[in-house]
Amino acid sequence: MSYSKLLYTFENGVGLITLNRPEALNALDAQMRAELRDAIGRATAEARVLVLTGAGRAFCAGQDLGSGQSLAQSDLERLLREEYAPLITAIATCPLPTIAAVNGVAAGAGASLALATDVVIATESARFIQAFTRIGLIPDAGGTHALPRRVGTARAMGAMLFGEAVSARQAAEWGMIWEAVPDEGFTPHWQARAAQLASGPARAYRALKEALRASPGNDLESQMQLEAHLQGDCARSEDFREGVLAFLEKRPPDFSGR
Ligand code: LHQ
């Protein structure tokens, strides 16, 4: 598939998707959603880390509100079931570490998109807006699942009911995101984070993501059984042998991902 609404590059193990409709603050239309799903599949097949970011001054302003008339007439239930749900699921269940490099405002489904990734790194001037109630809708695209799990119900409720912008710094303080970094140096910062994950122990990353995903639904005993199973697998990896050897030889490890 060739892309007209996003850019995709694959370099040094990093699959980078840049939402590319800066004139509409990278709002999600049907074409962009289809391209996103395709590009996520591509990255999952060839990369060791997936990064999502936005072109221009925004990360993503959510659903393309385009002509309000046509949106009001469209079947939002179908749109959510058939287009948004598979997209968010593809990100949330991606076996690779995923990063949202939030370069500017993330609103509505754009915030949900960022919160579906593993690590959200935002520039300090970025804002997260649960904009849905401003237009008479409820948060969607997995937002009612992700946000309360990240920040607790009280903060999720407030953010969603008031629809106020939450600054990147506030988001980091709340634990909504991993970190807010100064605008100057933002790009090299997330690039270094991505490079670190791309050269890390891919098999262990995959297993730790599986463990963390299962955690909310498990009691301690079941979770420890799962850890034992996954750790048994990691212990058979080349990366574990290399990690221990590198430690003993006092040098940085050279992980192959196997
Ligand atoms: C846009 C958009 C946009 C199109 C800015 N669409 N053009 C909903 C329905 C269906 C099913 C699935 O789920 C959803 C979930 C949702 O995502 S609902 C929430 C949708 N998003 C919003 O309500 C956010 C709308 N945007 C805004 O509130 C503001 O643009 C923010 C706060 C993001 C940024 O404000 P400013 O920095 O002041 O920029 P701006 O408002 O001037 O926007 C710049 C341009 O981008 C402007 O176009 P123009 O031609 O006038 O320069 C906007 O119309 C366009 N744009 N968001 N979602």
Boltz pocket constraint, residues with backbone or C-beta under 6 A from the ligand:
constraints:
  - pocket:
      binder: B
      contacts: [[A, 22], [A, 23], [A, 24], [A, 25], [A, 27], [A, 61], [A, 62], [A, 63], [A, 64], [A, 65], [A, 66], [A, 76], [A, 79], [A, 80], [A, 84], [A, 105], [A, 107], [A, 108], [A, 109], [A, 110], [A, 129], [A, 131], [A, 132], [A, 134], [A, 135], [A, 137], [A, 138], [A, 140], [A, 141]]
      max_distance: 6.0
